[in-house]
Amino acid sequence: MQDILKNVAATLGDQAKVIKINVDKNVELSNALRIKTLPTFILYKSGEMMWRQSGIQDGNALVTLLQQYS
């Protein structure tokens, strides 16, 4: 997924920020976000969660989804 996320970030440029969190190093954050399955994708806009999905995602689908909310 790392390469897919890099491509998504490059495609979106300044339209969105793609952040990867290491759940092993950020246990408190992963618990607060209730992340149980990896990967878990969460989309926030203006501090509000808009979308959440666990499991492998297609890069093109992620770009389309993010563009809908930008």
CORLIN-V688675 format. One record per backbone hydrogen bond with DSSP energy under -0.5 kcal/mol. CO is the residue of the C=O (numbers start at 1). NH is the residue of the N-H. E is the energy in kcal/mol with one decimal. If there is no record, write none. Layout:
# CORLIN-V688675
CO/NH/E  CO/NH/E
This chain:
# CORLIN-V688675
1/5/-2.8  2/6/-2.1  3/7/-2.1  4/8/-2.5  5/9/-2.7  6/10/-2.3  7/11/-2.4  8/12/-2.4  9/13/-1.9  12/15/-2.4  13/16/-0.6  16/18/-0.5  17/19/-0.6  21/23/-0.9  22/25/-0.5  22/26/-1.3  26/30/-2.5  27/31/-2.4  28/32/-2.4  29/33/-2.3  30/35/-2.7  31/34/-1.1  34/36/-0.7  39/55/-3.1  41/53/-2.4  42/44/-0.5  43/50/-3.6  43/51/-1.3  45/48/-1.8  48/45/-2.4  51/43/-3.0  53/41/-3.4  58/62/-2.1  59/63/-2.3  60/64/-2.4  61/65/-2.4  62/66/-2.8  63/67/-2.4  64/68/-1.5  65/69/-1.0  66/70/-0.7
